[in-house]
């Protein structure tokens, strides 16, 4: 909750704003002109606090979703083709490594690739 007060010759303006940090949105904002020292000062500040609590406790009204405009196709995203190229390089590297290990012959034992216990 954030509050601000501004005084003038005719009184003071109090503004209270509450934010919903889970949704990163402004939950409620109230602004009221009050006269400090007046007989109604206590009642006005209490009413302002009750309005704020009421606005925070009651369920929020539905807000229309903002259209972000036309979305860019996946193949035109900046990161798409570099990611495809990197994935292809990993696959080709794996295949080349497998072929090179298989072609090196059985005279080089590879404990990680040897299957034991099969007759």
Residue, then its C-alpha position, 0 to 999 in steps of 0.5 A: x500500500x502506498x499513501x500520499x498527502x498533499x496540503x493546500x490552503x483549503x485542506x488536504x488531499x489524501x490518496x491511497x493506492x493498494x497493489x496486488x503483488x501476485x498479479x503485479x497490478x494496481x488493486x485499488x486507488x482512493x482519493x479524498x479531500x479532507x480538512x484536518x482539525x475539522x469535526x468530521x476529520x475522524x469520520x472522514x478518515x475512518x470512512x476512507x479506511x473502510x472504503x479501502x478495506x471494502x475494495x480490497x476484500x470484495x472480489x475484483x470485477x472482470x477486466x477485459x484482456x488487452x489484445x497484444x496485436x497480431x502474434x509473430x509466427x513461430x518460424x519468424x521468431x528471432x530465436x527459432x532458426x538458431x535453435x534449430x541449427x544448434x539442435x541439428x548440430x548436436x544430432x549430427x555430432x552424436x551420429x558422427x561420434x557413434x560412427x567413429x566409435x563403432x569404426x575404431x574396432x574391437x581392439x579398443x575396449x570401451x567399458x561404457x559401451x560394452x554389454x556384459x553378461x549376454x551369452 
